[in-house]
Amino acid sequence: MPLQVVYGESRDRSTASQLAEKLREVVDDGTVYLGYPVLATADERVEVDALLVSKAYGLVAFLLASSVPQDEESWDAVASAQDRLYNVLDSTLGKHEGLRRRRKLALDIWTVTVFPGPVTGIPSDTEGIYCDLQDVAEHVAALEGIDEDVERALQAALQRVTTIKPVKKRASVQDASSRGAALKVIERGIANLDQWQKAAAIETPEGPQRIRGLAGSGKTVVLALKAAYLHTQHPEWRIAVTFHSRALYQQIKDLVTRFTFEYSNDNYDEEFLQIMHSWGSSFKAGLYSEMARAVGTTPRDWNYARATYGMDDAFQGVCQELLAVVRASNPDPVFDAVLIDEAQDLPPEFFQLVYLLTKDPKRIVWGYDELQKLSESAMPGTDELFGTGPSGQSLVSLAEQDKQPRRDIVLPVCYRNTPWALATAHALGIGVYRDGGLLQHFDDPQLWGDIGYNTVHGELALGSAVTLERARSSAPRYFHELLKVDDAVVMEKFDSQTAQDIWVAQQIKKNLTEDELEHDDILIVLPDVYRAKSRAPRLMQALLELGIPSHLVGVGTSVDEVFKRESVALAHIHRAKGNEAPMVYVVDAQYANSDSQTVTRRNTLFTAITRSRAWVRIVGWGGRMDEVAREIDVVREKKFRLDFTIPTADKLAELRHLHRDRSEDDRATVKKATDALQMFLEAYETGQIDLYDIPPAMRTRLVMKMKEDLPRDDT
C-alpha cells in the first residue's frame, strides 16, 4: 500500500508537499501527516511540521527550517527546537501503556530538521538529523522500524482516539466466552481510526468540506476530532459544532472535551468553541437561535413554528423566515468555522444561513448518513443546499485540488453495525423480500458499492436483476471473529404485547446476570414516537417485576442524556437516533407493516436496527408481525444476501408516487376524501345513488381524470 499523505494545516504547505514527495521515494507503507496537530506540555505548545508513522521506519518527526544556520547561536536555536519536539513526543507517548516496555518507550523517536539548502557545520554535540530536501529520503531509509503491535498502539495515540475507549473497565467480566468479554475486545478495536477517518479528521481545506458514510462509520468522532484540532490550532476562532438529534449533545461534548485536552492539556474555551443543537430551546442556545440573535431578531419557538408551518416543516419554516431577514440586512459573518453533524436531517435554508454567517473562506464541514433516507442516494447538491450567486454560479465547490486537503471524503467502513444487521435493515427498509415488491430505491444503483456491498450476480444498473452481499472489507474483522450470525440478529414474534414484553424483560435479565452486560449496554427502541409515553410504562413494569430499573429518555430525564448507569434506557426512534448500544431491542416491530406511511415506518425500522453495535433483537406481536417475520426469515435463508431487481427509471417514479410520505395536512385530506369516497361507493352499491345523480360537470371531470391517471394497455 503506498504512503498515505494527510494534508493538515501546515505553516509551509509547499515545502511540506515536497517533503511528502521525497518520502514516497523510500516509504511504501504508513502515513505522513503534514501539519500535525499541536502537541502540548504543561508549559508550552510545540508545533510539528510533519510526522511519519511507518512500520518499516518507525516514528519520524520533521521540522521545516526557513534558512540554514550560519553561527553557533543559530545552531543552538535549531537544536533546542528539536530537543523540545523530542521531549514532548516522549512525554506524550509515554502515557500510553501499549507504547511502554517496563520503564522505557517501546520505540525510538527520530527527529529531523529539513533545511532549504545544503547543510554544513553541524556541531558535533547536536542530537538528531539535519539535512536538506535532497537528502531526507536517504536519511529516513536508514532508520529502524517497529513491530505491528507497537505501530497499532502508536497510531491510536497519535490519532487522539485512545480516549474513545470506554471509561468502563468491565472488571466484572469473568467468563471469557460471555458477551461482555466479546464487547471488551470490540471496544478496544473501535478505538483506532482507520485511514479514511484519520484523513477526514485532520484534513481541513480552505473552504467547505463534505464527509459521507453510513451510520456507524465514525462521522461524529471525526467531526469532534476536527473541532478540537481547529480550536487548538486557532483558539481565537469562533467555532460552532451543531447536530439535529438533541440526544447527541452529551456524546459530542464528551468527545470534544477529551480530544481538546489531549491536544492542549486544557479544556476547550466555551466562548470560542460552542457545541449546540441546530435549533435550540428556551433554556439552551442553538445555532439557529444564535444566528437570529446575531442579526438582532428574536428566534421563533417550537409552538409558533408548529402552529405556523406544521410539524413536518416547522424548522424549515423558521429558517426561511430568518433567511429573508439575513438577506435583507446583509450582516457581518460571526463564525470562523461551522461543523454540522446529521446534515441529512436539516433543511437547505439552514445551510444557507450558515453560509451567510460564516466568514470567508467559508469553512463549513457537514457530515451525513448515506441512505438515512432509503429512497434517496445522497444529500441535495451544493447548489441546492447553499444556493447560487446572482448569475447562477455555484457558491460552494467540492472539486479536488492536487496536493490539497480533500473536500469530499467517504468513510467506507461501518464500525457500528454487524454486516448481518445491516443487510437485514436494508432488506426490510426497501422491501427486498416484501410480498408486494420493493417500496423504495435510490436513483443511482452504484451507491450499493459505495456503501460496502459486493455484486455477486448481475450488475448495478437500472432494471438489472442483482444479488448483493456485504463486502468483508466494509466491516471490522472482530465482528466475524467474535460474534455468531445466529446470535447477532434474532427475531421473535408473539401473540400479544404482554407476551412480547415478558420475553424482552427475561432476556434483559439474562443479559445482566449471565452475559456480563451492564444496564447502559442495553437500549430498547420504541418505533411509534407519538405513543411512546403511553406505551413505555407497560414494558417498564415488566422489567421492574424482575428487579430491573429503567427510564424513558426525555421523561423524567434530560433529552440530552440517553444512558444512565444501573438503568435500562427506553427511547422512541427520534431520541434513539444518533445513539447506539451493544445490545438493542427493537420492540413492536409490526409497526413497520402498515397500509399508510409505509415508507416512513420502514425507514423507522431501518434506523432502529442500525442502533445496534453488536446484537439486535427484532420483536413484535399480532398478525401484522407475520409479514415482517417472514421477510427476516427470507434474509436469513438467503445468507443475508439481497436478491432483487433494481427498478427502472419509470418504476422508480411510480414507487415514489405510490409510497410518498405525506404531510400532516395531506394525510388529513386523504382520510377525508377516502371516507367520502367510501360513503359514495356504499350508497352506489346499494342503489341509493346513481352515477347520473352526480352533477354533469363533476361526472365529466371524474371520467377525464381517471382516463389520464390509469395505466393504459398498449398491447
N, C-alpha and C positions, 0 to 999 in steps of 0.2 A: 504494500500500500504506500503511495507516495506521501511525502511530507505534507501535513496539513498546515496551512497558514491561516491564522486567525488575526484579522485586522482590527485591533483595538485603537484607542486614541493615542497616537504616537506624537511626540514632540517634533519629530523629523520623519514624516511618513515616507518621503522619497528615499532617504538613506536606509530606513528600516526595510523598505521593499527590496532594495538592492541587497541587503544582508540576507533576506529570505531566499533570494535567487541564488546567492553563493552557497547557502546551506543545502539547497536542493541538490547541489553537485555531489554531496557526500552522504546526506541523510535521506534514507528512503523509508523510515518509519518514525512515527511520533508526530508531535505538534510544536510549532513555533508560534508563540503569542507575541505580536508586535504591539507595543504599548500595553504591557501587562498592568493590571490594577495596582494602585499604590500599596506598598507594604508599610506597616506602621509598628513602631515600638511605643513604649510609654512616653518617650521624649520627642520623637521626630517621625516625619513621613519620609519614606525612601522610595524614589521612583525607579522603575525598571524599564529600559527601552525595548528589550526583547527577552523572551525566556523560551529556551528549547527544552522539551521533555522527550527523551528518546530512550528506548530500551538499549539500543546499541551504544549510545554516547552519554547516557545519564542526564543530569540536570546542568544546564549551562545558562548563566545569566549574563546579559550583554548591556553595556553602557555605550552610548554613541557620543564620542567627543567631537567638539567643533573645530579643534585645532591640535596640533602635535606640541607637547610641552618642549620649551626651549631652555628651561633652567631648573634648578633643584626645587625651588618653591612651587613651580607649576607641577612638577612630578609628584611632590608631596600631596598636592590637592587631588590629583588624579588617583593616586594610590589610596588616599583616605576615602574617596568616593567608593572605590572597590571594596575596601575593608568594611564600610558601613553596609554595603549591599550584601556582602558575605555574612556579616553578623546578624542582619535582620532575617535573612533566609534560614540561617542556622537556628535562630530563636523561634521563628515561625514553624519550621518543620519539626523541631524537637518536641513540640506539644503533642504530636500525633504518635500514638503508641505503635502503629504499624510501620513507622519510619525510624524506630529506635532498636538498637541491638545492645541490650543492657544499658551501659552509660553513654554509648556513642551513637551518633547518627548512622543509619544503615546505608548511607550513600555518601559519595564525595560531592561537594558543591564546587562547580567550576565557574569562575567569574572572568569575563573578558571585556576589555575596553577596546573599542574599534575606532581608529582614527581616520581622517580623510586622506592621509598620505603616508609614505614610508616612515617607520618608527626607528629612531636611533637614540642611543644614550640612556637606555633604561637602567636605573640604579640597581645595583647588584642585590640589595636587600629588599627589593619590591616583590611581593607575592602576587600571583595571578597572571593572566595572559594579556599582553598588549600587542596589538597588530593593526594592520590596515585591512580594508575590504578584500584586497587581492590575496591575502594570506590566511584569512579567517577560516576558510574551509579546511585548509591543511591542518591548522591547529585543532579544530574540532575532531577531525578524523583520527587524531592520535589519542583521544580520550577513552577512558574505560566506561563500559556500560553498566546496567543494573539488571537484576532479575525481574521476572514478571510480577511477583507479589509486591516488590518494592515499587515498581512502576505504577501498579494499580493504586497503592496507598498514596503515592506521590501525586497522581492525577487528582484523586479525591481531595487531598489537602490543598492543592493549588487551584482547584476549581471552586473552592469555597462551599463544598456541599457536605462536608463532614457533619455540619450542624443540622442537616436534614434528618440525620439518623434519629430515631425516636428517643425521647428522653427516657422512656421506659427501659429498664434493664431486663425485664421479663425474668426476674430472678426466680419466680415461682415455677418456671418451666423445668420439669424433671424428666419427662418422658421424651426421648429423642425422636419418637415416631409421632408425636402429637401435632395437632395443627399449630399450637403455639410455637413449637420448635421449628416447624417449617416457616412460620411467619418471621422468626428471628433471622433466618437466612435471607428471606425475600427482602426484608427491610434493610439488611446490610447491602444487598445488591442494588437497591433503588438509590442508595446514597452516592453513586458515582455517575456523573454526567456522561452522556455519550458524545461522540464527535460533533453531532449536529446541534445538540443543546449547548455545548460549551462555546461554539462559534456564535450562536444566537445570543447568548448572554453577554459576550464581550464585544462583538462587532456592533458598532453603532455608527451609521453613516451620518453625514452632514445633511440631514433631511429625514423624510418619513421612512418607516420600515414595517414590513408585514411579517408576522410569524404564524405559520399554519400547522395544523396537526390534529389528529383525533383527540378526543377527550382522554386524558391519561398519558399524553405524550410529553408532558413536562412544561407546558407553556407558562403556567402560573409560576413555577420555580424560576424559569428563565427570566420572566418579567421582574420578579422580585430581585434576582441577582443583578439585572441590568439597572434597576432603580438604585440599588446600593452602590454599584460601580459608578454611575453618573454622579450620585450625591457625594461620593468620596473624592472623585476627580474634580468636581466643580461644586464645592459647598456653598457657593454664593448663588447658584441657580435656584429658581423656584420650580420644583418638580412635582407633578401630580401623578398618583397611581390610582386608577379607578376600575370599577367592575360592576357587573349587573346584579349578581346574587348577593344579598346582604350577608348571607352566611359565610361568604368568602372573606369577610373583613378580618376576622381574627387570624385566619391562616396566613393571609398576605402580610399582615402587621408583624406576626411572629417571624416569618421568613426574612422580611426586610430588616428587622431588628437584629437578628442573628448575623446576617450577611454583612451589614454595616459594621457591626462590632468586630468581625474578623478582618475587615478591610482597614478599619481606622482605630481599633481599640477604644471605641466610644459609641454611644448611642447616636442614632440619627437625629438631626435637628428638625423637630416637627413644624417649625416656622417655614423651613425651606423645602422639606420633603413631606408632602401631605398624602395620606392614604385615605381615600373617601369613596363612598358609594356614588354611582353615577348620578343619582337624583338627590339623595339626602333626605332628611326628615326634620321635624320641628325641633328636635333636640340634638341633631348631629349634622354638620355641614356635608353637602355632597358637591360633586363637581358642577352640576347644573346650578345649584343654589349659589356656589361661589362665583360662577360666571355671571349670574344675574346681579349679584351684589357689586361685582366689579364694574358693571355698566350702570349702576345706580338704580336698578329695578328690583322690586320685591319679588322673590321667587314664588311660583304657584305651588300650592299643596295638593296632596292626593285627592282630597274631596272635591276641590274645584276641577281638577283635571278629569276625574271620572265623570262628574256631572256634565262637563262641557264636551268631552270628546269620547266618552265611553271607556270601559275598562281596557279594551284591546288597544286603543290608540291614545291613551292618557299621556304617556311620556312623550310620544311623538308630537302631540298637540302643543304641550307647553314648550317644548324645544322650538317648535315652529314659531310660536309667539315671540320667544326671546330672540330668535334668529332675525326676525323682522326689526326688532329694536336695535340689535347689534349692527345690522347692515345700514340702518338709518343714521346711527350715531358715530360709526366708524371709530371705536375706542382704541386706545393703545393696547397691544397684547400684554398679557400679565404672566404667562408661563414660559419658561425656557425649554421645558420638555414635558410631554404628557404620555403616560403608558396606560394602555387600555386593555383589560382582560375581558373575555367573553364578548368580544366585539359583535358576534353574530346576533346578539340579543338587543342591540342598540340601534336606534333609527339614524338614517343619514343626516338628519338635521342636527343631531348631537355631534357628529363628526365635523360638520360644517362650522358649528360653534367653536369646537376645539381648534379647528384650523385658524379661524379668525382671531382667536385669543391666545395663540401660541406664537412666540417671536420667531423671526427668521433665524435659521433656515428650516423652520417647521419640523422640529424633532418630535414627531408623533409616531409612537410604536403601538401597533394593535395586534393582538393575538386572538385567533378564533378557532373554533372547533370545526374541522371538516365534517360535513354530514350531521351537524347538530340538528339541522332540519333536513330530513332524509330525501326530500324531493328536490333539494337544491344542491348544486355541485359546488358552490362557493359563495363567498360574500359578494355583494354587489361590487362592480368595478370601481376604481378610484374616482372616476368622473362622477358616478352616481353618489358615492359616499361624500366626497369633498366638494363637489360642484365643479364648474368650469369658469374660465375667465370671460371677460366681456366679448371677446371674439370667438368664444367656444374652445379655447385652448385648455389643455389639461393643467390643473393646478398642482397635481401630485403625479410623479412618475416613479415607477419601481424598476426602471431599466437598470441592468447591472453595468458597472464600470470596472474595467480591468484594474486589478491590484487595489481595489477599494472594498470596504465592508459591503456585504450583500444587503440588498434592500428587500428581498423576498426569500424567506427561509422556510423550508418544510421540515418538520420533525417527524420522521417516518416510523419510529418505533413506539409502540403502545406499552407503557410500563404498568398501567393500572389494571387493565382487563386481561384475563386469560384469553388465548385465541378461541377457546370453545365458547366462552361467554359472549365474546364479540360477534362471532358468527351467528350465534343464537339470536342476539339482539338485532343484528342486521336482517336476518331471515324474518323475524316477527315484525320488524319495523316497516319493511317494504312489502311484506306479504308474499315472500318467495313460495311458500307451500300452502298458501291460503286457498280455500275451495273456490273462491271467486276470482282467483288470479291476483296479479300484482296490484297493489294500491297506489304505489308511487315509485318513481325512479328519477335520477338526476339526468340533466341534459347530456353530459359528457361521460360516456362509458369508461374512458381511460382513467377516470378517478378511482376506479376499483384498484388499479395498480398503484396509484399514488398513496392509497391508504393501507397498503400492505397485503393485497390479495394476489395470488398467482392464478393464471388461467390454465386450468387442467385440460379443458376441451373448448373448442370454439374460439371466437375472437371478440375483443372488446369493441363492438360496433353496434350501432342501432339496428335492431331487427335480427341480431345474431343470437343463436342458442349458445349458452355458455355454461361451464361448470367451473366454479371458483373455490379456492381454499386459502386459508391464512398462510402466508409465507413464513417459514421458520425464522427468517431474519427480521420479521416485523414484531417479534416478541422476545423478551429476555429468556435466556436458556433455563433459568431457575424454575420457570413455570413447568416446563416439560420434565425437569429433574425431580421436582418436589411434590407436584400435585398429580392426582389421578383424575382422568377425564370424567369418570362416573361421579366423582365427588365434587368436581369444580362447578358443575351445573346440575342441579337437582330440581325436578318438577314434581309437585304433588297436587292432586285435586280432591275436593271434599264435597260432601252433600250439603253442608251448611257452614255458615260463617263461624258458628261456635266451634264446630269440629276443627276448622282451619286454625282458629286462634289457640285452641288447646294444643294442637300439634306444634305450632310455632313456639309456644311457651315451653313445651317439653324439650324441643330441640335446643333452645337457647340455654335451658338449664344444663343440658349435656355440654354445650359449648363452654360454659363457665366452669363446670365441675370435672369433666373428662378431657375436653380438648385443650385445656390450659389457655383459653382465650380470656380476655378481660371485658368488662362491660362496654368500654369505649372502643372495642374492636368490632362492635356489632351495630348495624343500622337497619331499622325497619322502615321501608318506604311505603307510604300510602299514596296511591296514584290519584285519588279524587281530592283535589285541592279544596273544593267548596264544602265537602262533608267531613274533612279531616278532624275538626274539633268534636263533632258528634260521634265519629267512628272510633277515634283513638281510645276513649275510656274503656270500651269493651275489651280491647286487646291488652291494655294496661292492667285491667283487672285479672285477666288470665295469667299474666306474668306475676302479679302480686300474690296470687294464690300459691305460687311456687317460690315465694320469697324473693322475687327479682324486682328491684326498683326500676322505674322507667320514667321518661319525661317526653312530652310533646314539644318539639322545638318551637320557640316563639310564644308558647303559652306557659306562663309562669317562669320562663327563662328568656334570656336575651335572644333576639333574632340573629345576632351576630355570632352566637356560640351554639354549635350543634352538639358536640360531645361533652359529657361530664363523667368524671371518674365515679365508679360504683353506681352508674345508672345507664340503662339501655336507651338509646335515642330513637324516637319515632319522629318522622318528618314527612310532610307532604312533599310532592315532587319539586315544587319551587324552592323549598328550604333545603332539600337534599341536593339539588343541582349545584355543581361546583365543588361538592364534597365527595368523600369516598370512605370506605371502610373495608377491612379484610373479609368480613362476613356480612352479606346483605340479604335481607329477607324482603322480597317484593310480594306483598300480600294483595289480596283482592285483584289478582291479575285478570280475572274475567272482565274487568273494566275496559280492557282493550278490545273486546269483542262487542261492537255496538253498531247499530244502523245509522247513528248520527255522530258527527265529529270523529269519524273513523280514523282519519289520518292523524289528528291531534292526539287521539288516545293511543294509537300505535307508537307515535313518537314519544309519548309519556312512558310507555313500557320499555322502549329502547333506552331512554335516559335512565330509568330506574335500574335496569340490569347493568348498565355501564357504570354504576356507582361502586361496583364490587372490585376489590383489589386481589382477591384470591378465590373466594367461594360465593356462589349466589344460589338462593333458594327461591324459585318462582312458584307461588302457591295461589290457588283460587278456589272458588266453590260455586255450586249450582250448574245448571245446564249450559250457561254461556261460557263456562270454563272448558267445555269439551273441545271446542274448536281450537282454542289456544293450546291446550294439552296435545291435541293431535299434531299441530304444527311443530311443537317442540319435539315430539316423538319422531317425526319425519327427519328433522335436522339431525337428531342423534343417529337414526338408521343410516343416513347418508354420510355418516362420519364427519359431520359438521362442514360438509361442502354445500355450496349454494348452487342449485341446478335450475336454471330458468332461461327464458328468452327475453333479451333486452328489448324494450318496446321501440317501435318505430317512432319517428317524429310525430306522426298523426296520432298514434296511440298515446304518446306522452301528453299531447294536448287534451285528448279525451279524458285521460286519467285525472289531469289537473282540474278539468271542468267537473267531472263526476264527484271527485272526492275533495274538492276545495274546502278549506276551512272558512267558515263564515263568522262574521262579527256577531255580537250580541243582538244588535238590531236586525241583522239579516236573518238570524235564527228565529227571532220572534215573528218576522214577516213570513218566513217559510212555514212556521207552525200554523199561523193564522190562515194562510192560503190553503194549506193541506187540510185543515179542519173544514174549511168552506167547501173544498172540492169533495171531501168525504160525504158531507151532507148532501151535495148535489147528486153524487153517484147513487147514494142510498135512495133518494127521492126518485131518481130516474129509473132505477132497477125495480122499484115497487109501483111504478106507474103514476106516482103523484105529480110528476112533472114530465113534460115532453120537450124535445130539442127545440121545437118551434115556439116554446114558451120563452126561450132566451131572446132578447131583443135582436133584430136582424143585424145591426151593425156589430154587436158584440159577437154574434154567431160567426159572421164573416171573418172578423179578426182572429177568432179562435182557430178556425179551419186553416186560414192562411199561415198562421204561426206554426201550427203543427206540421204543415207541409214543408216549411223552411227547416225546422229543427229535427224532424225524424229522419234517420238514415234511409237512403234510397237504395233499392235493389236494382243494380245496373245490369244484372245478368239476363 
